[in-house]
Amino acid sequence: MTVYVPEEYTPDEADVLRRYFTNLDGPVFALVNLPEVVKGALFARYSRSPKSLRRLFLDEFVGELDISGDVTIDATVGLRRAEELYDRVFFEYGDDSVAQLGGVHLACEQASNLLTKVLEWGRLMAYLEQSTRYIAYDSRLGGRFRYMRDPDILGSPLGTRYVGDMDRLFDSYAALVPRLQDFFRERFPKTPGDSDLVYRQAVRAKAFDSLRGILPAAALSNVGIYGTGQGYEQLLLRMRSHPLPEARRYADLMLTELRKVIPSFLKRVDLDDRGVAWSTYLASTRVATEELAARFFPEDEPADDVAGVTLTSFDPDAEVRLVTAMLYPSTHLPESQVERRVRDMTTAERIEVMRAYVGDRANRRHKPGRALERLGYRFDVLADYGAFRDLQRHRMLTIEWQTLSPRHGYTRPEAVDLAGHTAEFDEAMDRSAALHDALVDRFPAQAPYAVCLAYKVRFAMQLNAREAMHMLELRSTPQGHPAYRVVAQDMHRLIATEAGHPAVAELMRWVDHSPEPALERLDAERRTEARRQTR
């Protein structure tokens, strides 16, 4: 993988860190010997900090903890007793459910924005990813811009061009960030009621949001993961079969660290007749499908001109089935009998049932029951990769995406045009596309590293109405990024109009269709400051 830039620690700092992290010099490490609430809080802070997790722990958390009792612990040493204990139950008897009972907090640092999507694939895991909204990507690691330096590319005749073009993209981003901040300060002056901190944070976020599209998919990020042994096993099996070399190399690093904490849960991963055979199966089916797709759909076949969000599948009988599912637990009757009665109801009676079931939702966190899982929708979406990154992290749905490339064009934020920087933005996009095209024949898996986040990617999202309520209400809030807000708003409209389910759409009462606000994060920063002052 890319040369990892390790941090340096004083002897005293290293002495503290060894008690809680499984290594002090690698990009992947597990957290141990800490209260769960501390690990959760540390990960939450991680997503908005430019610091590595170990440095963040030293700077902001150690002072709040009593670490005197852990003085003899060395977490960098494997746990033999745990392995012996779980061997008897898990490996010898094959009870997979045991692997659901042991969890690990794992930090994955300096991973590309292609790899982060691989890491965040599993449904039964929790993730926090470093945010492009709060982190300035003009800072450097080890004196270099923060992007993936693939060893295969660097060792090829294209290596010098790759580094030069990547540096130029980051140069463009770094040059435009202060200019966009000046533009937003002029366009949206500070109000007397806002503190300097609140205003500054809102302006920074607006500038970072407007310019994140210039960052290439090679840009490095940090991801915090919490998952069970079973979840990690499934993730590693997929990663070991993945076409991206970075993913395969990273899987080895993860396996090494996880085996220091939950060794027996992962014994099968690299056994020839178990995990290796499984990973080989995944790779072979992927290759076979890709070969058939290439045969049936030639590379030069033009795509139909369709809307950015299209509804491709829904249930015409959704209203009947939804009301049936709502009433079923409150009866003693077979579902077929309940459905017959619901079909005889008037529209007003069905709506009465829906409103009673959902109730008065005072805010979007009031979630109705599982009856809404009875109906589903499938959307085909074409949006910029930045928006896809945010939507992809929703796990209680099915999402599949196509390879990132420049073929679908890019989105340029209106603010960039208004600020007079259209030419600089477009120049960065042209550089990105040219580098991708130079790489793709020789390095098809790595070529997407060159593609800027403003370029569009096509992906399908299939979800039930309950998950749609959660996702669309969350992603349409005014403080959200405009690129994914419009996707959420379009999905909601299509449920009401094209699917013909206005009553279902009405239940999602917290979907926000207001236009883009002046400074998206201003209200959120005000609330944060109010909580800070209360404490």
N, C-alpha and C positions, 0 to 999 in steps of 0.2 A: 504494500500500500504506500501512499505518499509518506515521505519522511515526517515522522511525528516530531513536533516541537515540544520537548518536555520542559516542565517548569523546574526551577531550582529552589530548593528549600534549605533553610538553616538546619543544623543538627537538632535543635530543639523542635522545630516545626516537623521535621521528619519523624521524630520520636512520638509526637502526638498523632500524626497521620497514620502511622503503622498500626495503630490500635483499631482503625475504623475503615481502612481502604485496603483492598487486596493487592495493590501494587502502587508504587509511587512514581513510576516512570513510563507508563504506557497509556494509550488513548482509551482503553477499555478497563474498567475496574468495578468491583462490587462494593457496596456499602454494608458493613456489618457492625455489630456491637453498639448500635444506636437505637434509641426508642423510635417506634414507627412514626410518631408524630414529628420527630426531628427530621427523619429521612424524607417525609412528605413535604415538610416546610422547606427543606433544603432544595428539593427538586422544583418546588413552586418558584422559589427565588431564582433558581438556575435559568429559567426560560427567559428572564428579562435582564440577565447580567452578562456582560462581556467576559467575565472571569471563568476560569476553569472551576470545576466543582470542588476540587481539593483546596484551591486558593480561596474560594468563596467560603468554605467551611472554616478555614483558619481566620479569615478576616471578620466574619459576621456571626459565627455560631459557637465557636469554642468558648468564648467568654461567658456564654449563657449556660454552659454545661458543667456538671461536676464530673471531671474525668479522672479523679484521683484513684477511683477503684479499678480503673482499667490499665493501670501502669504496667502490669505484667503481660498484657495481651499483645500478641503480634498477629494481626489479621492476614499478613502476607504469607503465613504458613498454612498449608492445607489442613483440613479437619478430618483426620483419619477415623476418629470415633464415629462421626456422623456417617461416613461411608459404610462402616461395618454395620451400623444399626439399620440403615435403609436397604442394604444389600439383601438382607433376609426377607424383607417384605416385598420390595419393589422388583429387584432384578431376578431373584430366584423364583418368585411366585407370579410375576408378571401383572401385578395389580396396578394398572395405569392410574386409577383414581388416587392412589397415594401421591402421585406426582402433582396433583392439584392442590396439595395441602402445604407445600413448602414454597415460599416466594422469595424473590431477590430484587433489590434495587440495584440496577446496573447503569453506570454512566458510560455513554458512548460519545467520545469527543473527536473533533476534527473529522467528521464524516461529511461527504459531499451531499448536496441536495438531491442527488439521485439515490444515494444509499439510504438517506433518511426515510424515503418512501418505502424501501424494502424493509427497513427496521420496523416501520409502523403498519405493517400489513395485518398482523394478527388481531382477531377480534377480542380475545380474552386476555388482553394486556392493557396497561395504562402507559401513556406517553406524555412527555412535555418536551417541546422542541424550542430551541433558541429562536427568538422572534426577530424578524427583519424590521419590525416596527419600533423596537426599543434598542436595538444594537446597531451602532454605526459600523458599516463594513469597510470603512477606510482605515481602520486600525490594522496593525500588522502582527504576525506571529513570527518570532525569530527574524525580524527584519524583512519579511516577505508578505505580500498580500495573501489573504486567506482563501486559497482555492486548492482543489485537488490536483496534485502533480502525479499523474499516472506514470509509473515507471516504464511501461511499454511505449507510451507516446514519447516520453522524454528521451528514451534510448533510440528513437527512430529519427529519420531525416526531418520529421515534422516537429521535433521537440523544441527547437529554438523558436519557431513560429508560434507554437502553442503558448509558450511562456510570454512571448512578446505581445501577442493579441490579448491574452488574459490580463496582463498588466495594464494594457491600454483600456480595457473595459473597467477595471477598478479605478484607474486614473480618472475616467469620465465620471464615474459615480462620485468619487471623492471631490472632484471639482464642482459638481452640480449641487451637492448637499448644502453648502453654505449659501449658494445663490437662491435655491428654493426656499430656504429658511428666511432669507431677506424678503423674498417675494411674499410669503405668507404673513410675515410681520407687517408688511405694508398694506396688504389686502385685508387682513383681519387684525386691526389694532387691539392692544390689550385693554380690557375693561377695568375700571377702578376696583371692582370687587374681586378680581383674580390676583393671586399672589404671583410673584415672578416665577416661582417653581412650576406652578400649574400651567401658566401660559407657555413657559419655555418647553415643558414636556409635550404639550399639545402641538406646538409648532414643529418640534423635532419629529414627532410621530407622523405628522402630515407630510413633511419633507421625505422621510424615510419611505413612507407608503408610496409616494409619487415616483420615487426613483428606484424602488426595489426591482423593477423590471429590467434594469440595466445589469443587475447581478447575474452571472452565469450559473447554470445548474451545478457547476464545479465548486461553487462557493461552499465553504466549510461551515458546519453547524454542530451544535452539541445537542444530544438527545438523552433524556432521562427515561428509563424504562422500569416499570414494575410488572413482574409477571411470575407465574407459577413455573415449576419445573416442566410441566407438560407444555405450557405455552412456549417456553424457551426451546424445548426439543423440536417442536414444530417449526419454529422460526429458523433454527439452525439447519434443519433438513432442507428448507427452501433456499436458504442462503448458500449452502454448499452446492446447490444445483443451478445457481443463478448465472446468467451469461456475463454479468458485470464482474470483472476480476476483483475490483475493490470489495464487493460483497463476499466473495469466497475467502479472500484474505482476512476480512474483518470477522467472519464466522470463526476462524481459527483462534483469533484473539479472544472472542467472547467465550468460546468453549473452555479455553484455558482458565479464565477468571471464574466462570460459573462453577467449574469443577472444584474450585477452592471452597465453595459454599454448599453446593448441592450436587456432589459428585455422582452419586448413584442414579439420580434422575436423568443423567445425561450419558450413561454408559453406552447406550445403544447407538448414539449419533455416528460414531466412526467405526462400528463393527461391520465387517464386510457383508454379513448375511442379514443385518438389520438396517441401520441408518444409511450405510453406503448404498445398499440395494434400493432403499426408498428414494434417496436423492437421485440415483441413476434413473429410476422410473420417472421422476418428475422432469428431469432434463430430457429424456427421450420422448416423452409425450409432447413437451413444448416444441422440440425441434420438428417432430413429425407434423404437428399442427401448423407451424410456421411454413413448412415446405408446401403443404396443401394450400394454405392461404395465398402464398406467392403464385401458385399455379392457377388458382381460380380468380385472383384479383391482381393483375399485373401492376407493377410499381407505378407505371405512367397513367393508370386509369384515373380520370378526373373525378373528384368528389362532387356529389350533388350539392347545389346551393341551398342550404337549409338554415333555419334560424339557429342562434347560438344555444338555445335550450329547446328541445323537442320532447314531447311526451310520446313514447313509443308503445307503451302497454299499460292497460288499466282494465278494471272489471266493470262492465256495464251494469251489473247487478249489485254494485258495491253497497248502495244504500240499504237494500233489503238485508244483505248479509251482515252489514255492520249492526243494524238494529237487532237482528237475530242474536248476534254475539253479545250484545249489551244485555239482552233480556234473559238469555239462556241460564246463567248461574242462579237467577232468582226464581226459576221454575223447577218442576220435577219431571218435565216432559222431554222426549227425544228432540234433538235439534231439528230434525226434518219437520216435526209437528209445530215447533215454534216458528220455523220459517214460513210454513203455510199460513199461519195466522198473521205474520208480519206482512205478507204479500197482500192480504186483504185490508190492511190498514190504509187510512188516508195519508196523504203527504203530511198533513198537519199533525197527525198522531205519531208518525215516525220522528218528525222533528221534535215533538214533545219528549219522546224517549231519549233522543240524543242530548237534548239540553239538560234533562234530569241526570243523565249519566255523567256528563262532563261538568255540570254544575257551574258555579260562579268562580272562575279562575281569576284570582286577584292579581296574579303575576304569572309569567311564563314557566316558573318552576313548579306550579301546580299541575301535575300531569294526571290525566285520566287513566283508566285501567287498560287492560290488555285487549279489550274488544277491538280497539283501533288497529290491532295487528292483523285483523281478519282480512283487510284489503290492502292492496299494494299498487305501486306505480313504478314504472321504469322510464328514466330520462336519458336521452343522449345529449351530452353537453360539450360545447366547444368554448373553452375559456382559457385565459392565460394561465401559465404554469404556476404563477404566484397564487391565484385563486384556487387552483387545483390542490396545491400544497395544504391549504387550510381545510378544504372540504374533504380531502382524503382521510383525515384523521378521525372522521366519524366512523365508528366501527360496527354499529348495529345495523348494518346494511351490506349490500353487495356492491362493490365498486371494481371496475376493470378499466384499465387505461391503455392507450396506444403509446408507441414510442415517441418521445419528445423530439421534434425536429422543427426547422423553420418553415415547413411547407404550408402551414395554415395562416401565416402572417402573425402580426403582433398587435397589441393594444398600447396606445400611447396616451397617458393620462392628460386630460384637458389642461390641468395646471401647468404641465410642461410647455404646452403651446402658449398659454396665457403669459407665462413667465419669459417667453422668447427663446426657448432652448430646444425647439423642434429639431434643428439641424444636428445638434450634438447627440440627441437621443437617437435619431435615425442613423447617424454614422455608427453608433455603437451597435445597433441592430444589424446593419450591413456587415460589420466586422464579425459579429457572432455567426451570422449565416455563412459567410465565406469560410470561416474556420471549420464549422461543422461539415461543410461540403468537402473540404480538403481531407478531413479525417474519416469520413463515413465508409469509404471503400475498404480501407485498411483496418480501421478500428470501429466496426459498427456498434459494438456495445458501449464504447467510450465516447463516441462522437457527440452524444447529447450533453456531455460536460460543457461543450462550447455554446450551448443554446441559452440565451438570456431568458429570465423568468417572464418577460413580457410576451414571449412567443406563446401561441395558443397550442393546447393539446386537447385531443378528443378523449372523452371518458364517459362511461355509462354508470349510472347510479340507480340501483333498484332498492326500494325501501317501502316499508309498510307505513300506514297513516300515522301511527304513533311516533315512529322515528321521524317522519316528515314534520310532524308538529314540533318536535324538539329541534331539529336541524334548521328548519325555515324560520322559526321564531328567533333562534339564537343568531343565525347568520344574516338576518335582515335588520338587526339593531343598528341605530344610527352610528354607533361607535365602530361598527365593522368596516372592513376594507370595501371600497366601492366595487371592486371587481367581483367579489363573491356575493355582495348584497344584491346585485342585479340578477344573479343566478337564482338566489333564493326567492326573490320577488317574482321572477318569471315562472318558477316551478309552482308557486302558490296560485298564480293566475291560471295556469294550465289545468290545475286540479279543479278549479271552479268552472272554467269555460270549456276546454276541450274534453276533459273527462266527464263533464256534466255533473260534477259533485259539489255544487255550491254550499250545500249543508255541511259537508265535510270541511270545506275551506273556511266556513264560518266558525267552526270549532277552533281553528288556529287563530284565535283572536289577537294574538300578540305579534303576528307578522306585521312588519313595519314597511309601508310602501311610500314613506316620505322620501323626497329627493335627497341627494348628498348634502350633508350639513357642512357648515363652514370649516370647522375644525372638529373632526370626528371624535377625538379623544378628550375634548375640553370638559364635557360633563363628567366623564369617567374620572378624569384627573381631579376635578372638584370634589367628587365623592370620596376619592382616596385621601385627599388632604383633610376633608372633614373627619374621616375615621381616624386619621393620624392625630389630629388635634384633640379628639375625644379621648384617645388613649393617653 
